[in-house]
């Protein structure tokens, strides 16, 4: 049996616990958190809705920023009009000026900006797209969105930002590496793309008996893309079934595109809002953390000592799949 902790750079100090390993870092756990969100496109707007509805216990306020002033005004009005009939407390949404110092005065800065969203393809071409084509899209997004991440991360360093820099835009893991190069601390940065892959795998597991074990025994690892690793079970791994489920999961967004729609709702909520709220509350979530050579998606949670990663005994075949994904991610750094 192998362990995901074997991938952690030997120079990084870690604390091993039963079933997990801790990547040491500054205590960033708060009872109430100020969250600021950059860009209110399809993804950012949906993330905002989820944070308003789900974040009442851990988020005190949500600042929103977009280059389009009218978009900010619209969301400030509409999101603050979402409420429950019992009057329960929900995070107040406030408008922020792009480039203002207040943008970096928060406990979590959520990066949803993008310049490289591919257009919705006709049904035939979307269904045919995959493999190299899918990876080409990610590389186009990396080039376009990398400039934006570098700009905001560099400014965050200049402003003395000490919170969590949360990357939601694609491609998540390489963009996290760019934020690291800009000078942010490794454990400040987390990437949020794996949550929806767990959601997509769960979708198929609920509909096909051969994948059902995933719901109680399965895990997702790696990047939000071609090197994704879905394991049908971490206790009784079946390589053939796991690879089949992985393929279905990877192609799920193309199925949505084949119908003429942008697949942003599930990513914005599963990878975005839900995972962000769990992170702030110290709950287990799927996100990318820095292992020393690259950022890798796995199940983890914030703790007082840093970031605690799940570290279970893994079948050799499963470990090799994760290792391959990690080595490929290192090539993009």
Buried (B, 14 or more C-beta within 10 A) or exposed (E): EBBBBEBBEEEEEBEEEEEBBBBEBEEBBBEEBBBBBBBBBBBBBBBBBBBBBBBBEBBBBBBBBBEEEEBBEBBBEBBBEEEEEEEEEBBBBBBBEEEEEBBBBBBBBBBBBBBBBBEBBEEEEBBEBBEEBBBEBBEBBBEBBBEBBBEBBBBBBEBEBBBBBBBBBBBBBBBBBBBBEBEBEBBBBBBBBBBBBBBBBBBBBEEBEBBBBBEEBBBBBBBBBBBBBBBBBBEEBBBEBBBBBBEBBBBBBBBBBBEEEBBBBBBBBBBBBBBBBBBBBBEBBBBBBBBBBBBBBBBBBBBEBBBBBBBBEBBEBBBBBBBEBBEBBBEBB
